[in-house]
Each structure stands twice: as C-alpha cells, then as structure tokens.
Amino acid sequence: MSAGRSAPVGEGSAPVDGRRSAPVGERRLVPRWRGVPGSLRAAVRGAFRHAAVELRIQLFSWNVLGWLLFPALGLFVLHFLRGTEVMGSEVSLAQLGIPGVLAMALISGGMMGVAGQLLAEREDGTLLRAKAIPNGVLSHLMGNMIVYTGISLGPVLGMLVIAAPFFDGVTPTDARGWLTFVGVSLLGLLATLPIGALFGAVLRGPMMLAWASLVIYGSMAISGIFYPLSALPEWLQVIGRLLPTYWLGLGLRSALLPPEAAALEAGGSWHPVATVLVLGGWTVAGVVLAPVALRRMARRQSGSQVAAARQRVIAKGY
C-alpha cells in the first residue's frame, strides 16, 4: 500500500488517537440509542449545578427566616400544650404535634414551594428557554427537586434540634431512630415534590395556586398528622390513608415518639412496611407523571404568553 493511500474503511483504520475504527458491517450493529445515557448524565450534571447555585442564593437570603417562621410558631404554641394528654395516654398533645409540625413544614416547603417556583418560571420565560436545550426541562425539574429537598429538610432538622431541650421524648434515641427520621423525610419529599411539580404544570395562574394550597392544607387536616387518625370518622380515615401526608406523618411519629405511642395509631402499630410501600408508590407515580406534564406545558409555552403574563403582573401585581 502506498504512503498516500489510506486503508479501506472495511479493513479498519487507525485514527490519530490510536483507536481502531469499527468496520462498516460492525458499525451497523451499534444501537442508535447509545447516546441516551450520555444525555441523561448531562441532564443530571446540569441539575446539580443548578441546585448548587440556587441553594447558595437561597441560603444567603432573607428567605431563611420565612422557612423557619411557621415551624417556630408551631413549636411556640405546642409549648403550652405539654401537659395535655391525648386520648387518656401518657403522650402529650405537644409530643404528638411536633411530628405534625415537621411534616407540615416538609409538605408546604417542598410541595408548595416547587409548585410556586415552576409557576413563576413558566411566566417569566425560564421554562421557555429550558425547552430549547436537549433534556433542558428534565434537568430543570430535577434541579428544582434537589433545591426544595434541601430547602425543606434543612429547617426541619434545625427545628428538631431546637425542640429537643424544651420537649421530652420528641427526638430519636438511637441511630436507628435517626435513620428512620431522615429516610422517611426524604421518602416523603420524593413522594410529594412531584405532586407540587404537577400543580405547577397544570395550574393556570397564582390565584389557582392559592386555591390548591387550601386543598393541600385541608388534606393535611384530615390525614392525621396533628392528631391520631383513629379519632376521625371512618370515612375520613379511608380518605386519609390514601394520601401521602398521612404516611409521612406516621413515619415521623414512629421515628420521634416513644414506642408506647403506637397504641394511639390505627391497629396499634407504626406500619413501617406499608409506609414505605405507599410513599414509594406515590414517588413512582409522581416521577413518571411530573416530567410528562412539565414537557407538555413547556411545549404550549410561547413568547406571547410570557409577554402577556408580564403585562398582567404590571397591571394587577400578580
């Protein structure tokens, strides 16, 4: 073979980097979806970069006070209920209420936070720009999930540390209790954050989000996160057991309260297996549905809609 003649492609050639290129017949065997994992990895890396920047901004802003305000008010009220027993047991209303306050902080900070964030980003054009990037909407959704996981879990851990000196029997007593507390909190966030993303994708404006907030807080009231579900009417117990809020509150109570408090629950048990299964089911459903809803919403977005939303904010203030 002469020096100026290159080797036939079918025989293989040696590129500059030293790797032998595949013959034509072998190249046809390479699956066309080979680049998908790489694009997914890029989406995940983008999500973590987004989360790192956003968390740094949030942690050094006045928003921190807002995260701590409502849980702190809840602890202040419960401080005066330390001597009130629940249903004739040795568990005080304050002990039972602290896991409820923490569950409410996780749900409101996570679910409502991500819903409001996506709604605002839909109207300011952020999602319109994200859909112009391959896997941009998916990466942006994952980034928001990471951000609101940190925003929700951090204050809850802080409130638990603050409550420990003032309330007896409301902190985990061993490593297993702490592992249960962190695991249930993370699983509860994974189950509820996609629901918030769905709200952010389907709701049409801030006023609809306000009505959705009332529905979410109403679901917390009937799901027994502040009081034993067994004290509610039977038909409300059935509805409460279908909601992730009940299982999140039950899991937190199992991690924070003494073992004898399980007698107050339905069936006299913490139901740990059912807690994992139900929250895991809500997580799978949300992870499947939320990206689909967000992509459909992003496809419907246009520059004219963003401009109309901006004019509405200028005219009405919301």
N, C-alpha and C positions, 0 to 999 in steps of 0.2 A: 504494500500500500504506500502510495506516495505521501510526502510530508504535507502537501496541500490538500489532500483528500481526507475528509472526516469519515469516521466509521459509520456504517449504515445504522439507522435507528433500531432496526430489528435485532442487531447484534449487540446492542448496548454500547454506550459511550461513557467516558469518564469526564464529568464536568470539572470545573476549576476547584470545587470544594472537595473533590476526591470521591464523591459518592457515585456509584454506578446507577445510571438511569434505567428504569424498567423498560423492557421491550414493549412494542406496541400491543402484542397479544396479552401481556400481563397488565398493562395499564387499563385495559377494559374490565379487568376484574376488580379494580379499586372501587369501592362503593361510593356513590355520589353524595351520600350524607356524611362523608368522612370529616368535613369541616364543621359539622354542627357542634360537637363538644368544644371545639376551639372558640366558636362564637359564644357559647354558653359561658365558658370560662371568662371571656372578655366582659360579658354582662355582669358576672359576679364580681369581677375586679372593679368594674365601674360602680357597682352598688356599694362596695366597701369604701371606695374613695369618696363617693357622695356622702355616705354616712359619717365618715371621719370629719369632713369639712362641716357638715350640718351640726353634728354634735358639738364640735368645738365652738361654733357660733352660739348655739343654744345654751351651753353650759356657762358661757361668759356673758349672758344677757340677763335682763330683769325677769325673763320668763321663769327662772328658777323659783322665784318667790311665788308665782302662780301655781306651780306644781305642788308646792308644799302647803299652800294656804288651806285648801279644803280638807286634806287629811289632818292637818294640825287642828282645825276647828272641830273635826270629828273626835279626835282624841281629847280635846278640852271638854266637850260635852260628856263623853264617856267617863271622864274622871269623877263626875258627880254621881255616877250610877254603879260605883264599885260595890256598894252594899246591897244592891237589888238582885235577888236570886231569880233564876229562870226556871219556871215550872217546878218549883219545890226542890230543885237540885242544889248542889254546892257550887255550881258555876254561876258567877255573877253576870249580869247583863253587860257590864263593861268588858269582861273576858270574851263573851260571845260576840260583842260588837266590834272588837278590834280586827279580827279577820275580815269582817264585813267591810270595814272602812278601807282596809288594804285592798280587798277585791274590787271595791268601787273605784279606788284610785287607779288600779290596773286597767279596768274596763274603760273608764272615762278618759284617762290619759292615752290609752292605746287605741281603742276602737274609735272614739270620737275625735281624737287627735288626728289620726290618719285620714278620716273622712273629711274633716275640715281642711286639712292640708291639700288633699287631692282636688277638692272643690275649688280652692283658691288657685291652685296651679292650672286647673282647666281654664279658668277665666283670665289668668294673666299671661297665657301663652306658653307656659313651661312644658306642658304635655304636647302641645303642637310642635315644639322644637324637638322634644324627645322622640317623637314618632319618625322624624327624619333620619334617625340613626338606627342602624341594624340592631334589633333587640333593645332599643332605647327605652321603650315603655316598660318592658320586663325588668330591665336594670333599674329604672327609676322606682318602680314599685318595690323591688327588693331593698333598695336603699332606704325608702321610707319605712319599711317594716323594721329594718335594723335601727333606724333613728328612734322610732317610737317604742321599740323594745327597751332601749337604753333610757329614754325619757320617762318611761313608766316604771321600770324596775328600780332605777336609782332612788327616787323619792320614797318608794315603798320600803326599801331596805333602810333608808335613813329614818323613816317614821318608826320602824320596828325597833331600831336601836334607841330612839328617844323614848319610846313607850316602856321599855324594859325596866327602868328604875321606878316607874310610877304604878305599874300594874303587875300583880303577881300572876305567874302561870300563863304568860302570853308569849313566851319565846321558846324556841326549840331547846331541849335539854341535852341533846347529843348530836353526833354527826349525822345520824340517820334523819333526825328531825330537820336539820338544816338542808340536807339533800332533798328531802320531800318538799320543803318550802320553796327552794329555788326551782326544783323540777316542775312542781305544779304551777308556779308563777310563769315560767317560760312556756309550758304547755298551754296554759290559759291564754297567754298573749298570742301564741301561734293559732289558737282557735278563734280568737276574737278580732285580731288585726285584719284578716282577710274580709271579715264582715264589714268592718269600717271602710275597707277599700271598695267593697261593693256599694255601700251607701254613697261614697264619694263619686262612684262612676255613674250611678243611676239617678241621683237626686239632681234637680234642675237648678237649684239656687240656694242661697243661705237660709231663706225662710223655711224651705222644706227640710233643711238640716236641723233647724230648731225644732220642728215637729218630730223629726226622727229621734232627736235627743230625748224628748218626752217619752217616746215609746221605749227607748233603751232604759231609761231610769225606771219606768213602770215595770219592765221585765225584771229589773233588779229587785224591786219591791216584792214581787210575787215569787221570786226564786229562792227565798230563804237565806240570803246572805247576811241579814242582820238578826234573824230570829229563826228558830227551828222550823223547817218546812212542815213537820208533823203538826204544828199548831194552826196551820191554814186549812181551809176547806178542802175536801178530797179532790174536787175538780181543779182547784188551783195547784194542788200538789202534782197532778198529772201534767199540767202545762209547765210547771217549774222544772220537772225532771227532764223535760225535752230541751231546756235551754242550757247553753254552756255556762251561764252565770252561776247556776246552782252548783254545778260540779266544781267550778273554780273556788267558790266559797267553801264547799265541803272539803276540798283538798287542803285549803289553807287552814281550816279548823283542825283537820287531822294532824297538821304539822305543828300548830301553835298551842293547842289546848291539851290539858291532861287527858289520859285515856278514859277516865270516867265520864267525860263529856260526850262520848259516843252514845251513851244511853239516851241522849236527847234527840238523836237523829232517827230518821225512819228506819226501822229494822234494827235499831240499836247498834249500828256498825258504821264505819267510815267508808265502806265500799271502795277500797283503793283500785281494784281491777276495773270496776265499772267507771270510775273517774277517768282512768287512763283511756279506756276504750271510747267513751263518749267524747272527751276532749280531742282524742286522736281522730275520731270520725269527723268532727266539726273542722279540724285542721285540714284534713284531706279534701273535704268538700270546698272549703274556702280557697285552698291553694289551686284547685282545679278551676273554680268559677271566677275568682277575682281577676286573674290575668286576661281571661276571655272578655269579661265585662269592660275592663280598662282598655283593651285594644279596640273593642267596638266603639267605645266612647271617643277614643283618640281619632279613629277614622272619621267620625262625624264632625270633628272639630275643624274649624276654618278660621282664616284671619278675620273675616267679617263678624263671626261670633265673638271673637276676642275683643274686637273693637266695640261691638255693641255692649258687652259686659263692662268695658272700661267707661263707656258713656253712662251706663246705668249707675255705676259707683259714683261718678262725678255728680250725677243729678240727685240720687237718692241717699248716697252714703253707705250703701251695702250692695 
